[in-house]
Amino acid sequence: MSDKEKKISIETGEAGKGVSEIAEEANTEELEERALSVFSSERNEDLTALVFCLITTFIVLLFTKWLA
């Protein structure tokens, strides 16, 4: 196996589906940026879901007060 083909195994746990293999010469800064962008997008999705839940709750409470 040549130097360029050497792989490093990284334990990623259950959230990362076990073990990932990357090239020994991989650009770690790029990998870190990709990982952080995933967390950022999940955070945005969570905030969007929270806003929709709050709006829905407000509307339900508003209509139940009017109907009762």
C-alpha positions as CSV (number, residue, x, y, z in Angstrom):
1,M,0.0,0.0,0.0
2,S,1.5,3.3,-1.0
3,D,1.7,6.3,1.4
4,K,-1.2,8.1,-0.3
5,E,-3.5,5.1,0.2
6,K,-3.0,4.7,3.9
7,K,-6.2,5.1,5.9
8,I,-6.9,6.1,9.5
9,S,-9.9,4.6,11.3
10,I,-11.8,7.0,13.5
11,E,-14.4,5.8,16.1
12,T,-17.5,8.0,15.6
13,G,-19.8,6.3,18.0
14,E,-23.5,5.4,17.4
15,A,-24.4,8.9,16.1
16,G,-21.7,8.6,13.4
17,K,-22.6,5.0,12.5
18,G,-19.5,3.3,14.0
19,V,-16.2,3.7,12.4
20,S,-15.1,6.1,9.6
21,E,-12.0,5.8,7.5
22,I,-10.2,8.8,6.1
23,A,-7.0,9.2,4.2
24,E,-3.9,9.8,6.3
25,E,-3.2,12.9,4.3
26,A,-6.8,14.2,4.5
27,N,-7.3,17.9,5.0
28,T,-8.5,18.0,8.6
29,E,-9.6,21.6,8.5
30,E,-12.1,20.7,5.7
31,L,-13.4,17.7,7.6
32,E,-13.9,19.9,10.7
33,E,-15.8,22.5,8.7
34,R,-18.0,19.9,7.2
35,A,-18.8,18.5,10.7
36,L,-19.6,21.9,12.1
37,S,-21.9,22.7,9.1
38,V,-23.9,19.6,9.9
39,F,-24.3,20.6,13.5
40,S,-25.3,24.1,12.4
41,S,-28.0,22.9,10.0
42,E,-29.4,20.5,12.6
43,R,-29.6,23.5,15.0
44,N,-31.4,25.6,12.4
45,E,-33.9,22.7,11.8
46,D,-34.5,22.4,15.6
47,L,-35.1,26.2,15.9
48,T,-37.6,26.1,12.9
49,A,-39.5,23.2,14.5
50,L,-39.6,25.0,17.8
51,V,-41.0,28.1,16.2
52,F,-43.7,26.1,14.4
53,C,-44.7,24.4,17.6
54,L,-45.0,27.7,19.5
55,I,-47.1,29.2,16.7
56,T,-49.3,26.1,16.6
57,T,-49.7,26.1,20.4
58,F,-50.6,29.8,20.4
59,I,-53.2,29.3,17.6
60,V,-54.8,26.3,19.4
61,L,-55.0,28.2,22.7
62,L,-56.4,31.3,20.9
63,F,-59.2,29.3,19.2
64,T,-60.1,27.2,22.3
65,K,-60.5,30.4,24.3
66,W,-62.8,31.9,21.6
67,L,-64.8,28.7,21.3
68,A,-65.3,28.0,25.0
